[in-house]
Amino acid sequence: MKQILFSGVIGLFLSLIGTPLLIKLLARRGYGQFIRDDGPRNHHSKRGTPTMGGIAFILATILAYVLTKLITGEQPSFSGVLVLFLFAGMGLVGFLDDYIKIVKQRSLGLRAKAKMAGQLIVGVAFALLALSFEDARQLTPASTKLSFTQDFGWALPPVLFVVWALFMILAMSNGVNLTDGLDGLATGASVMVFGAYVFICVWEYQESCAHIATAGPGCYEVRDPLDLAVVAAALMGACFGFLWWNTSPAKIFMGDTGSLALGGALAGLAICSRTELLLAILGGLFVLITMSVVIQVGSFRLTGKRVFKMAPLQHHFELKGWSEVLVVVRFWIIQGMCAIVGVGIFYAGWAASK
């Protein structure tokens, strides 16, 4: 369990001291945020704030994981490395998008096809590798079966599993991206979900079928639960450190670099910990905000009318007169309740199976 403590603390420390260094570097190069003219007017004052801040917590997370392994002498696991691969790979796609927006002065960044192609390449590579690398118990990092609190149902054919994994990765990446519209909102919400995954993965390790004492009904067939907890702790700590600088008034934005990376990490943790469908509850705020966009677009195309003053949902409440800080805090409360309910359902699922 020392690994979890080390990775969380190191991730927090590196992100806390590394982010202001990144702010100075980005400001010196003039890498400022582009603000859409059709957004809330009070956001125009944020124009020029350094972006691509996701670089800070991506590097902090990876370094925290590596240093933890060096300090404790423990070996990395395939599951942990794969989640970090997905995290960094999606971050690279987001970085290219941010770089083109800022340096090339093209407001839409990567072309839609190019951006989708990058996400597909990283997602397919992750899905295929996650079905490889069997351990002594013939377990791979991912399972072809659908999962809620554990695997259930018939196993999907490998092709369908890849499609399902891609859907999760794209859905969560875009969900975090849509949520990242107010200072600290997506970062704080992500901290809560990663914290929930630390608990879930530690519980799966303690109740693993690999332990003779706990083998039986309710045990978990997850390949590397402890190392997944180490990764989740590093992510939680790194995001927490970044939040110090990202909270209102933000000194830096995570950009697509950060939002796509965080979405990838959430999907990777869900797939490798066998809690795929539970992620919709654990990350309920991201789902809610994504659905607000779907409803807004669907309603306008079908009826010509808008349900919200503006989508995503957080901007609707801004236009209703809520201050940015009020929206963020109340949405954090919603996400906190989602994380608590998700963990409660996970525990209830284990208790019911005993």
Solvent accessible surface area in square Angstrom, and as a share of the most:
residue,aa,sasa,rsa
1,M,109,0.49
2,K,140,0.59
3,Q,19,0.08
4,I,23,0.12
5,L,117,0.58
6,F,67,0.28
7,S,0,0.00
8,G,12,0.12
9,V,81,0.46
10,I,26,0.13
11,G,0,0.00
12,L,66,0.33
13,F,114,0.48
14,L,41,0.20
15,S,1,0.00
16,L,63,0.31
17,I,81,0.41
18,G,24,0.23
19,T,0,0.00
20,P,29,0.18
21,L,120,0.60
22,L,19,0.10
23,I,28,0.14
24,K,126,0.54
25,L,77,0.38
26,L,6,0.03
27,A,60,0.47
28,R,179,0.65
29,R,152,0.56
30,G,55,0.53
31,Y,39,0.15
32,G,17,0.16
33,Q,51,0.23
34,F,91,0.38
35,I,19,0.10
36,R,143,0.52
37,D,116,0.60
38,D,93,0.48
39,G,17,0.16
40,P,7,0.04
41,R,214,0.78
42,N,88,0.45
43,H,15,0.07
44,H,70,0.31
45,S,104,0.67
46,K,28,0.12
47,R,118,0.43
48,G,47,0.45
49,T,22,0.13
50,P,15,0.10
51,T,4,0.03
52,M,2,0.01
53,G,0,0.00
54,G,0,0.00
55,I,42,0.21
56,A,10,0.08
57,F,1,0.00
58,I,17,0.08
59,L,99,0.49
60,A,4,0.03
61,T,1,0.00
62,I,54,0.27
63,L,87,0.43
64,A,0,0.00
65,Y,6,0.02
66,V,68,0.39
67,L,65,0.32
68,T,0,0.00
69,K,14,0.06
70,L,130,0.65
71,I,103,0.52
72,T,37,0.21
73,G,59,0.57
74,E,85,0.38
75,Q,148,0.66
76,P,70,0.44
77,S,18,0.11
78,F,92,0.38
79,S,1,0.01
80,G,0,0.00
81,V,73,0.42
82,L,10,0.05
83,V,0,0.00
84,L,15,0.07
85,F,79,0.33
86,L,0,0.00
87,F,0,0.00
88,A,33,0.26
89,G,11,0.11
90,M,0,0.00
91,G,2,0.02
92,L,106,0.53
93,V,9,0.05
94,G,0,0.00
95,F,61,0.26
96,L,81,0.40
97,D,2,0.01
98,D,6,0.03
99,Y,75,0.29
100,I,29,0.15
101,K,54,0.23
102,I,13,0.07
103,V,55,0.32
104,K,130,0.55
105,Q,151,0.67
106,R,79,0.29
107,S,53,0.34
108,L,146,0.73
109,G,1,0.01
110,L,27,0.13
111,R,146,0.53
112,A,86,0.66
113,K,179,0.76
114,A,47,0.36
115,K,44,0.19
116,M,84,0.37
117,A,45,0.35
118,G,17,0.17
119,Q,6,0.03
120,L,66,0.33
121,I,123,0.62
122,V,19,0.11
123,G,0,0.00
124,V,48,0.28
125,A,31,0.24
126,F,0,0.00
127,A,0,0.00
128,L,97,0.48
129,L,68,0.34
130,A,0,0.00
131,L,44,0.22
132,S,45,0.29
133,F,82,0.34
134,E,111,0.50
135,D,39,0.20
136,A,99,0.76
137,R,81,0.30
138,Q,127,0.56
139,L,25,0.13
140,T,20,0.12
141,P,0,0.00
142,A,0,0.00
143,S,17,0.11
144,T,31,0.18
145,K,85,0.36
146,L,52,0.26
147,S,0,0.00
148,F,71,0.30
149,T,17,0.10
150,Q,50,0.22
151,D,49,0.25
152,F,94,0.39
153,G,51,0.49
154,W,234,0.82
155,A,58,0.45
156,L,42,0.21
157,P,73,0.46
158,P,86,0.54
159,V,112,0.64
160,L,95,0.47
161,F,1,0.00
162,V,20,0.11
163,V,86,0.50
164,W,52,0.18
165,A,0,0.00
166,L,23,0.11
167,F,125,0.52
168,M,11,0.05
169,I,0,0.00
170,L,32,0.16
171,A,41,0.32
172,M,14,0.06
173,S,0,0.00
174,N,62,0.32
175,G,1,0.01
176,V,0,0.00
177,N,43,0.22
178,L,51,0.25
179,T,0,0.00
180,D,40,0.21
181,G,26,0.25
182,L,5,0.03
183,D,6,0.03
184,G,1,0.01
185,L,0,0.00
186,A,1,0.01
187,T,0,0.00
188,G,4,0.04
189,A,0,0.00
190,S,0,0.00
191,V,19,0.11
192,M,57,0.25
193,V,0,0.00
194,F,0,0.00
195,G,22,0.21
196,A,8,0.06
197,Y,0,0.00
198,V,22,0.13
199,F,83,0.34
200,I,0,0.00
201,C,0,0.00
202,V,28,0.16
203,W,52,0.18
204,E,0,0.00
205,Y,71,0.27
206,Q,86,0.38
207,E,27,0.12
208,S,4,0.02
209,C,26,0.15
210,A,51,0.40
211,H,63,0.28
212,I,167,0.85
213,A,102,0.79
214,T,35,0.21
215,A,58,0.45
216,G,35,0.34
217,P,102,0.64
218,G,10,0.10
219,C,18,0.11
220,Y,3,0.01
221,E,84,0.38
222,V,2,0.01
223,R,32,0.12
224,D,26,0.13
225,P,9,0.06
226,L,32,0.16
227,D,12,0.06
228,L,0,0.00
229,A,0,0.00
230,V,0,0.00
231,V,0,0.00
232,A,0,0.00
233,A,2,0.01
234,A,0,0.00
235,L,0,0.00
236,M,58,0.26
237,G,5,0.05
238,A,0,0.00
239,C,0,0.00
240,F,113,0.47
241,G,0,0.00
242,F,0,0.00
243,L,24,0.12
244,W,176,0.62
245,W,64,0.23
246,N,3,0.02
247,T,54,0.32
248,S,42,0.27
249,P,102,0.64
250,A,16,0.12
251,K,105,0.44
252,I,0,0.00
253,F,27,0.11
254,M,0,0.00
255,G,10,0.10
256,D,13,0.07
257,T,2,0.01
258,G,0,0.00
259,S,0,0.00
260,L,0,0.00
261,A,0,0.00
262,L,0,0.00
263,G,0,0.00
264,G,0,0.00
265,A,0,0.00
266,L,0,0.00
267,A,0,0.00
268,G,0,0.00
269,L,0,0.00
270,A,0,0.00
271,I,0,0.00
272,C,1,0.00
273,S,0,0.00
274,R,11,0.04
275,T,0,0.00
276,E,6,0.02
277,L,66,0.33
278,L,0,0.00
279,L,3,0.02
280,A,53,0.41
281,I,53,0.27
282,L,0,0.00
283,G,0,0.00
284,G,11,0.11
285,L,0,0.00
286,F,2,0.01
287,V,56,0.32
288,L,76,0.38
289,I,0,0.00
290,T,36,0.21
291,M,90,0.40
292,S,4,0.02
293,V,34,0.19
294,V,82,0.47
295,I,78,0.40
296,Q,16,0.07
297,V,63,0.36
298,G,28,0.27
299,S,23,0.15
300,F,90,0.37
301,R,199,0.73
302,L,156,0.78
303,T,89,0.52
304,G,48,0.46
305,K,148,0.63
306,R,154,0.56
307,V,84,0.48
308,F,39,0.16
309,K,120,0.51
310,M,29,0.13
311,A,25,0.19
312,P,18,0.11
313,L,18,0.09
314,Q,0,0.00
315,H,17,0.08
316,H,28,0.13
317,F,43,0.18
318,E,17,0.08
319,L,82,0.41
320,K,107,0.46
321,G,64,0.62
322,W,72,0.25
323,S,65,0.42
324,E,23,0.10
325,V,82,0.47
326,L,63,0.31
327,V,0,0.00
328,V,6,0.04
329,V,64,0.37
330,R,108,0.39
331,F,4,0.02
332,W,53,0.19
333,I,97,0.49
334,I,55,0.28
335,Q,0,0.00
336,G,18,0.17
337,M,109,0.49
338,C,28,0.17
339,A,9,0.07
340,I,127,0.65
341,V,79,0.45
342,G,0,0.00
343,V,31,0.18
344,G,38,0.37
345,I,54,0.28
346,F,0,0.00
347,Y,99,0.38
348,A,55,0.43
349,G,25,0.24
350,W,36,0.13
351,A,46,0.36
352,A,91,0.70
353,S,43,0.28
354,K,124,0.53
